[in-house]
Amino acid sequence: MANKIKAEFQDAGGNIYHLHTSADVVFLEDGSTLESKLGTLVDSSDGDISATKISTVDTVSTGFPVPVAGESTKTFAGKVKKFFQDFVALKDTLLTLSKLVNNGQTTATGFALDARYGKTLYDLYAQLNSNLTVLKNKAPSDLSYISNFLPRIGDIVGPGQSVNLLNDITYMVNTKGILSGCFGYANIAYTDKPTGVSDWGYVEYFKHADNYVTVKIYPESTSDFYIGRFTLGQSTWSVPWKKVQYST
């Protein structure tokens, strides 16, 4: 078997010389030339590593690791691998834009309110606060003792108030959804109130299950009160006013 010999020459002055040749005539064990082998190596500054294979990567335990300068390729690849493993495990818990809803009716899990809906909620809050302020302004300053709040019919019905008591109570029941209640009236010449009573007073009403309404009216002009009855959808009283006299 032939031996590989590394030859050098030395002159009388001790200077050492090596034989010089070119890479294209230097052959490796697999028969390829040194020149072709050098051509496959990646330049350290601007070489192309697209076809370079990494045979092993480091095992990294740190969550969402960040590569830093000076690390080996296998450490860099190990961190990148761990980062993506952590992301895959986390992605189903992330809130994405597709999971934002701009409404107040969504009941499915995994969704959140879009910030735009905050304006809607604020407007509702502002309206509620305004309504409560109006209501508070109609009450005494000391609210702690109030057990019942009695509105005037004009405050409920508004500018559309009629001069017909039957119509106003129908509005309270059908439009406002107040099935039983009471209200005061002031300087209202109801055409269907009991004959001879004043235009100031107090009304109580109750809607029965079979669609008729019993009404009591307490005029300020007398200590007596009156009871009547009508059926919703009808324009006249089914039971005319009956006077109930107060006696001591």
CORPE-V17382 format. One record per residue. RES is the residue in one letter. SS is DSSP state (helix for helix, strand for strand, loop for the rest). PHI is phi in whole degrees, -180 to 180 (* if undefined). PSI is psi in radians with two decimals (999 if undefined). Layout:
RES_SS_PHI_PSI / RES_SS_PHI_PSI
//
This chain:
M_loop_*_2.30 / A_loop_-73_2.51 / N_loop_-97_2.54 / K_loop_-86_2.20 / I_loop_-119_2.22 / K_loop_-95_1.98 / A_loop_-101_2.51 / E_strand_-142_2.74 / F_strand_-121_2.50 / Q_strand_-133_2.30 / D_loop_-90_-3.11 / A_loop_-64_-0.38 / G_loop_-88_0.05 / G_loop_89_0.06 / N_loop_-74_2.40 / I_strand_-105_2.37 / Y_strand_-126_2.46 / H_strand_-113_2.60 / L_loop_-64_2.48 / H_loop_-111_2.41 / T_loop_-149_-3.09 / S_loop_-111_2.69 / A_helix_-64_-0.41 / D_helix_-76_-0.20 / V_helix_-113_0.12 / V_loop_-100_2.13 / F_strand_-109_2.47 / L_loop_-92_3.07 / E_loop_-62_-0.57 / D_loop_-83_0.09 / G_loop_92_-0.18 / S_loop_-81_2.77 / T_strand_-86_2.78 / L_helix_-63_-0.58 / E_helix_-63_-0.78 / S_helix_-68_-0.61 / K_helix_-66_-0.76 / L_helix_-63_-0.53 / G_helix_-70_-0.34 / T_loop_-90_-0.16 / L_loop_-78_2.57 / V_loop_-90_2.30 / D_loop_-67_2.45 / S_loop_-69_-0.36 / S_loop_-106_-0.70 / D_loop_-140_0.54 / G_loop_-79_2.81 / D_loop_-98_2.03 / I_loop_-104_0.28 / S_loop_-61_-0.51 / A_loop_-103_0.08 / T_loop_-79_2.35 / K_loop_-100_2.51 / I_loop_-106_2.00 / S_loop_-77_-0.53 / T_loop_-141_2.67 / V_loop_-128_2.64 / D_loop_-72_2.56 / T_loop_-86_2.13 / V_loop_-115_2.32 / S_loop_-106_-0.29 / T_loop_-67_2.34 / G_loop_-71_2.34 / F_loop_46_1.05 / P_loop_-69_2.66 / V_loop_-119_2.13 / P_loop_-62_2.61 / V_loop_-130_2.80 / A_loop_-63_2.52 / G_loop_93_-0.08 / E_loop_-80_2.71 / S_loop_-72_2.84 / T_helix_-62_-0.70 / K_helix_-69_-0.54 / T_helix_-71_-0.75 / F_helix_-59_-0.84 / A_helix_-65_-0.63 / G_helix_-64_-0.67 / K_helix_-69_-0.73 / V_helix_-61_-0.76 / K_helix_-60_-0.81 / K_helix_-65_-0.66 / F_helix_-60_-0.81 / F_helix_-71_-0.58 / Q_helix_-62_-0.74 / D_helix_-65_-0.69 / F_helix_-66_-0.74 / V_helix_-61_-0.69 / A_helix_-70_-0.44 / L_helix_-95_-0.40 / K_helix_-60_-0.58 / D_helix_-71_-0.27 / T_helix_-97_-0.08 / L_loop_-78_2.52 / L_loop_-95_1.93 / T_loop_-100_2.96 / L_helix_-59_-0.56 / S_helix_-69_-0.23 / K_helix_-98_0.15 / L_strand_-97_2.32 / V_strand_-121_2.47 / N_loop_-109_0.96 / N_loop_-156_2.97 / G_loop_-111_0.35 / Q_loop_-114_-0.16 / T_loop_-68_2.26 / T_loop_-116_-0.10 / A_loop_-69_2.59 / T_loop_-77_2.75 / G_loop_87_0.16 / F_loop_-116_2.77 / A_strand_-135_2.77 / L_strand_-75_2.34 / D_loop_-67_2.53 / A_loop_-60_-0.47 / R_helix_-62_-0.52 / Y_helix_-72_-0.27 / G_helix_-60_-0.62 / K_helix_-65_-0.70 / T_helix_-63_-0.79 / L_helix_-64_-0.68 / Y_helix_-65_-0.73 / D_helix_-62_-0.71 / L_helix_-65_-0.71 / Y_helix_-64_-0.78 / A_helix_-62_-0.72 / Q_helix_-66_-0.76 / L_helix_-62_-0.76 / N_helix_-63_-0.69 / S_helix_-65_-0.76 / N_helix_-63_-0.73 / L_helix_-68_-0.60 / T_helix_-64_-0.76 / V_helix_-61_-0.76 / L_helix_-64_-0.74 / K_helix_-65_-0.64 / N_helix_-67_-0.31 / K_loop_-90_-0.04 / A_loop_-112_2.85 / P_loop_-61_2.79 / S_loop_-66_-0.55 / D_loop_-93_1.85 / L_loop_-92_-0.06 / S_loop_-69_-0.44 / Y_loop_-99_-0.04 / I_loop_-74_2.18 / S_loop_-112_-0.26 / N_loop_-148_2.43 / F_loop_-116_2.00 / L_loop_-108_1.85 / P_loop_-81_2.87 / R_strand_-90_2.57 / I_helix_-60_-0.57 / G_helix_-65_-0.55 / D_helix_-70_-0.46 / I_helix_-88_-0.88 / V_helix_-78_-0.63 / G_helix_82_-2.73 / P_helix_-60_-0.36 / G_helix_-84_0.20 / Q_loop_-62_2.44 / S_loop_-98_-3.14 / V_loop_-106_0.43 / N_loop_-123_2.01 / L_helix_-62_-0.69 / L_helix_-59_-0.74 / N_helix_-65_-0.72 / D_helix_-65_-0.72 / I_helix_-69_-0.67 / T_helix_-60_-0.70 / Y_helix_-61_-0.76 / M_helix_-61_-0.73 / V_helix_-77_-0.93 / N_helix_-80_-0.68 / T_helix_-91_-0.82 / K_loop_-85_-0.30 / G_loop_74_0.32 / I_loop_-94_1.75 / L_loop_-78_-0.39 / S_strand_-147_2.50 / G_strand_-179_-2.92 / C_strand_-153_2.75 / F_strand_-161_2.75 / G_strand_-100_2.74 / Y_strand_-136_2.54 / A_strand_-136_2.15 / N_loop_56_0.74 / I_loop_-115_2.05 / A_loop_-87_1.22 / Y_loop_-58_2.21 / T_loop_-77_-0.33 / D_loop_-111_0.30 / K_loop_-81_2.94 / P_loop_-57_2.52 / T_loop_-65_2.32 / G_loop_89_-0.05 / V_loop_-91_2.83 / S_loop_-77_3.00 / D_loop_-90_0.28 / W_strand_-125_2.43 / G_strand_174_-2.85 / Y_strand_-142_2.41 / V_strand_-124_2.39 / E_strand_-120_2.50 / Y_strand_-145_2.76 / F_strand_-147_2.20 / K_strand_-89_2.18 / H_loop_-86_2.92 / A_loop_-64_-0.52 / D_loop_-96_0.49 / N_loop_79_0.20 / Y_strand_-106_2.77 / V_strand_-126_2.21 / T_strand_-95_2.34 / V_strand_-128_2.39 / K_strand_-117_2.43 / I_strand_-127_2.31 / Y_strand_-117_1.64 / P_strand_-71_2.61 / E_loop_-75_-0.31 / S_loop_-79_-0.11 / T_loop_-153_2.77 / S_loop_-87_-0.11 / D_loop_-81_2.87 / F_strand_-134_2.95 / Y_strand_-129_2.56 / I_strand_-122_2.33 / G_strand_-140_3.05 / R_strand_-151_2.51 / F_strand_-144_2.86 / T_strand_-105_2.31 / L_loop_-58_2.35 / G_loop_96_-0.23 / Q_loop_-99_2.64 / S_loop_-99_-0.02 / T_loop_-129_2.84 / W_strand_-79_2.23 / S_strand_-77_-0.52 / V_strand_-124_1.94 / P_strand_-61_2.89 / W_strand_-61_2.35 / K_strand_-119_2.25 / K_strand_-82_2.31 / V_strand_-113_1.97 / Q_loop_-82_2.47 / Y_loop_-92_2.31 / S_loop_-138_2.62 / T_loop_-101_999
//
